[in-house]
Amino acid sequence: MKFLLILLVLWLFGRYVVPLLMRFIISHLLKKQARQFGQQFGSSPFANPAQPNGQSRSAATGEVHVDYVPPKEKPRKPAEFKGGEYVDFEEVR
């Protein structure tokens, strides 16, 4: 009976406690690696790449800020386009 009780406690520990510990340990190690990576390359590990040095801009809710708008090209009309060449189609089997 004592053996079954110990087995049950070990199973419950392995089923519920070990995954929580592993999740905590792995997340801690990943955050530590991200910090080291950021220090090595001189930036914050979770900074937005569109905003250098982690600077954040405050915008009102519903406003849109556009950093770059490409120039619009005027549609060019071809000068007296009379059509192309006719090419025969031959089905190959």
C-alpha positions in Angstrom: 0.0 0.0 0.0 2.9 2.3 0.8 4.4 1.6 -2.6 1.2 2.6 -4.4 0.9 5.8 -2.4 4.5 6.8 -3.3 3.8 5.9 -6.9 0.7 8.1 -6.9 2.5 11.0 -5.4 5.4 10.7 -8.0 2.9 10.5 -10.8 1.0 13.6 -9.6 4.3 15.5 -9.2 5.4 14.5 -12.7 2.0 15.3 -14.2 1.3 18.7 -12.7 4.4 20.2 -11.0 7.2 19.3 -13.5 5.5 21.0 -16.5 5.1 24.2 -14.5 8.7 24.2 -13.4 9.9 23.5 -16.9 7.8 26.3 -18.4 9.2 28.7 -15.8 12.8 27.6 -16.3 12.6 27.7 -20.1 11.0 31.1 -20.2 13.6 32.5 -17.8 16.4 31.1 -20.0 14.9 32.5 -23.2 14.5 36.0 -21.6 18.1 35.8 -20.4 19.4 34.9 -23.9 17.3 37.7 -25.4 18.8 40.2 -23.0 22.3 39.0 -23.8 21.6 39.2 -27.5 20.3 42.8 -27.2 23.3 43.9 -25.1 25.7 42.3 -27.7 24.1 44.2 -30.6 23.3 47.4 -28.7 19.5 47.4 -28.7 16.7 46.4 -26.5 15.7 42.8 -27.1 12.0 43.5 -27.5 12.2 47.0 -29.1 10.1 47.8 -32.1 12.4 47.9 -35.2 10.4 50.7 -36.7 11.2 52.9 -33.7 14.9 52.9 -33.0 16.2 53.1 -29.5 12.8 52.0 -28.1 11.3 55.4 -28.5 7.5 55.3 -28.5 5.3 57.9 -30.0 2.0 58.8 -28.4 -0.9 58.8 -30.8 -4.5 59.4 -30.1 -6.8 56.4 -30.4 -8.0 56.0 -33.9 -5.2 58.1 -35.5 -3.0 56.7 -38.2 0.6 57.8 -38.6 2.3 57.0 -41.9 6.1 57.2 -42.1 6.6 56.9 -45.8 4.2 57.4 -48.7 5.6 56.3 -52.1 5.4 58.9 -54.9 2.5 58.3 -57.3 3.5 57.7 -60.9 1.3 59.1 -63.7 0.0 56.4 -65.9 1.8 56.5 -69.3 -0.2 56.0 -72.4 1.6 54.2 -75.2 2.0 56.3 -78.3 -0.2 54.9 -81.1 -0.2 51.3 -80.1 -1.5 49.3 -83.0 -1.5 45.9 -81.5 1.0 43.0 -81.5 2.0 40.2 -83.7 -0.3 37.3 -84.3 1.2 34.0 -83.2 -0.3 30.7 -84.4 -1.2 28.3 -81.7 -0.4 24.7 -82.2 -1.5 22.2 -79.6 1.3 19.7 -78.8 0.3 16.3 -77.5 
